[in-house]
Amino acid sequence: MLEEKPTTILIVDDQPTNIHALAALLKKDYRILTATRGEKALELAAQPPLPDLILLDIVMPDMDGHEICFRLKNAEATKSIPIIFVTALGEEQDEEHGLNLGAADYITKPFSPAIVRARVRNQINLKLRTDRLEQVAMQDGLTQIPNRRYFDQKLTEEWTRLLRNGQSLSLLMIDIDHFKPYNDHYGHGAGDECLRRVAQALYQVPQRPTDLVARYGGEEFAVILPETDRLGTAHLAQRLLDAVRALALEHAYSEVAPQVTISVGMATHSPDQPYYDAEALKQGADQALYQAKARGRNCAAWA
């Protein structure tokens, strides 16, 4: 299942009294983050879990609200976060400029508590509905774990992040061994149940919120492990193998074992073993999966 997070509002204002007043109105229903400077606001907005709404003052000393809004709306990670300007500027052209930058709404100072709550509630409800639709689009209907689309997006994000921080990134490609004979002899209903059981077993193994287990397609799965070296990758691969074996799902038509097993291909990008892009890392994990199958399946291998 895709992760859930608390509904969060980021309040950005250089005046602490304004932040306190807004936070007092909203803290009962939402998790509140605050920033008094533009750079801090940009940092918090891009930090997972991302805020669901930003209340943004326009008149700021280091970077005004219009510039902050422009940067947020032009960054891939933050462009979908709705922004409400909270400002004393009342000119029509100011409001038009903010809306053209991508702001969702305006609240003028001095603000009415009832109006603030209503407009915040409307934007949050709209954002949550949008998020739910996106979650459905990113979730595999059969296994209820992230799907190929979500995997591709996450791999791109993690590759971009490792280019910034120079950390390792590992990728595992996983195949259920001899799944076609399982389907042929036990039936597609049993095959679907097998996929669900294996998916959930794999999904439960990684412990960090940054790790991702996804259904890649058919009987193939993939695991993204940010900031994980070869030793950690091999250890987790063994735990995945053990988790599927522990299911003890009968497979009388496997050439490997009397129960359902998996094969795992491992690839790690690190400064001393670099892949030149995310696609090359994926190809490395695929090649490693072929190696695991060539070695008899029911094992993990490096390319």
N, C-alpha and C positions, 0 to 999 in steps of 0.2 A: 504494500500500500504506500502511496505517496504521503510524505510527512505532513502533519498539520502543525500550525504555529499560532501563537496568540495574536489577536488583532492588535496591531501596533500603530500608534500615531507619533510622528516626529514633529515637534513644535520648534520652529526656528524664529528667534527674535532676539535682538541685541539688548532688550530691556528685560531683566529678570522678573520685574513685576508683571509684565504682560504674560510671560511664560507661566508664572505661578497662577495667574488668574485663569488661563486656559486649561492648565493641568488640573486645577481644582474642579473645573466643570466636567472634565472627561475621564479622570483617573479611575472612577468607579467602574466604568464599562470597558476601558481600553488600557493596554500597556502603553506607557508614555516614555518617549525619548525626547531629549532637549538639546538644542545647540544655540549658542549666542553668536557664532561666527560662521561665515559662509563655507570655509574649508572644512570645518568640523561637520557642518550639515551634509556636505557631499560625501564625507567619509562614512557617517552613520547611515546615510540613505543607501549606500552600496554594500553595507555589511549585513550578511545573512544572520537571522531571517530579516528580509527587507520589510520596511514599514509598509502598511496598507494605505496610508494617507499622510500627506505632509501639509501642515499649516505653516505658511511662510510669510514673514513680514517682507515688505518691499524695501523700506529705507533701512539699510544696514551699512555700517562704517567701512568694512573691508571689501565686501562684495555685495551688491544690492540683490534684492529678491529676483529681479528680472534675469540677471546673469546666472544666479543659482538655478532658476527654472530652466533656462536655456541649456545649461550643462546637463541637468538631470534628464531632460527630454531628448538629448542627443547622445546619451550613453545607453548602450544596449541593456545593461543590467537594471537601470532605473527608469527607463522611458515609459513604462506602463503604470508607474505609481501616480495616482491622482494628487493634484496640488490645489489647495485652496489658499489664495492670497488673503492675508489678514492685514489691512492697511488703513491709514488715515487719509490716503490719497483718494479723492472722490471724483476726479475729473473723468469724463467718459472716455477720453483717449487713453488714459492710464489703464482703465479696465479693458478696453479693446486690445491694447498692446499685450497685456498679460494673457488674455484669452488666445490671442494669436500665437503666443509662445507655447501654448499647450495647457494652461491652467484650466481646471475644471469648474471653478467657482470663485466668488469674491465674498469676503466678509469685511465690512467697514467698521473702523473704530470711531467712537466707543461702541462696542458690540453688545448685542442683546444675548444673554445666556440661552434663552429659548431658541433663538435663530441659530446660534452656534451649534447647539446640540442637534437641531433638525438638519442642518446642512451637512454636518459631519456624518450623521446617521445615514442620510441619503447616499453620500459618496461611498461610505463603507459598505452599505448593502449592495450597491452597484458593483463595487470592486470584488466583494466576496462571491457574487453570482458569476462574475467573469472568471474568477479563479476556479470556481467549481466546474465551469464548462471546460476550462483549459485542463483541469485535472483529469476529467473524463477523457479528453483527447490524448493525454499523456499516459494513460493507464491501459494495460492489456486487459481486455474484457474477460478472457478465460481465467487467467491466473491471478488477476488483481494486483500485479506488481507493475512497476514502470515498464513502458513499451519501448520499441526501437526508436521512435521519434524522441522520447525523453532521453534515451541513452545518447543519441547523436548530439542533442543540445548540451547535455551535461559534459560529454567528452570535449566538445569545443570550448566550453567555459573553463574546464580544468586545464586544458592545454594552454589557453591564454593566461591563466593564473600562474602556471609553472614557468612560463616565459618571463613573468615579472619577478617571481621569488626564487627561481633556480632550484626548486625542490624536485624530488622524484615523482613520477607518476607511473602506476602499474595498471595493467589491463589483463583480465582473464577472459578467455572465450571457452565456453563449456558446451558439451554435446551429451545428450543421453545416449548411452551405448545401445546399438541395435534396437532403436525405437520402432522402425518400420515392422520388423517381425512381431513386436509387442502389439502394435495396432492391428496387424493382420490376424493374429491369433486370438487376442482378447477382445477385439472390437474397439471402435472409435470412442465409445462412451468410457470404457476403461482407460483408453489412451488419454482422453481429456483429464480424467481423474488423476492419472499418473503425472501429467504435466502440472496440474495444480499442486499435488503433494510435493513434487520435486521443487517447484518454484518457491513454495513456502519454506521448505527446508533450507534452500539456498539463501533466501531472503533473511532468515533469522541468524545467519552466521556472522556477518560483519557487525561490529558493535558501534562504530563511529558514525555520526550523522552525515559526515562528508562522503562515506562510501556509498556506492550505488550497485544494486543488483537489478538487472532488467531482463525481460524476455526479448531476445534478439530476433527470433523468428522460428517458427516450427518447434523443433525440440532443442533449439540452441538458446543459450543464455549468455550474458556478459556481466562482468563485474568491474567497476572502476574504483581504484584505490589511490586516492591522492596522498602524496607525501609518504609513500610506502616503498622501501627498498626491496632488493631481491630476496633477502632473508625473510622479511615480513610477508612478502607475496607468496613464497613457497609454504610458509606456515599456514596462511589462510587457505591456500589451495588444498592442503591436506585436510583442513577442517571441513571444507566443502565436500570433499570425497567421503569423509567419515559421516557427515550429516545425511547424505543420500543413502549410503550403505545402511545406516541406522533405521531408515524407513522400513527396510526388509520387505520391499514390494516384490512379490514373486515374479520372476521372468524366466520361465522354463525354456524359452526359445532364444536366449542370449548365448553367444559363444564365449562369453567372458566369465559369468557367474550365475548362480541360480536366482539372483535377485537383481533389481534395477541398479545400474551403476552409471557413472559419468566419466568422461575424459575431459581434461583441463589443459588449455594452452596458456602459457604465461609470457608476458613481455613487460619490461620495465625500462622507462626512459630515465636516465641519470646522466650527470655531467661526463662520466667516464664511459657510458654506453648509450650514446645519444641516438634517438630517432629524429629525423628532420621535421616531421609533422605528425599530427594525430592520425592521419590515414596510414602512415608508415608504421606507427605503433600498433594499430589495429591489424595490419597485415602481418606484423611480427607475431602477434598473439594467434592469428589464424594458422600461420605456419607451425607454431608450437603445438596447436591442437592436432594438426596432421601428424606431427611427431609422436604425440601421445597415442594416437590411434595406431600408428605403425608399430609402436612398442607393445601392442596387445590390449590397449584401452584400459579403463578402470585405473588410470594413473594421471599424474600431472607431468608436463614436460616444458622445457624452454626450447625456443627455436634454434 
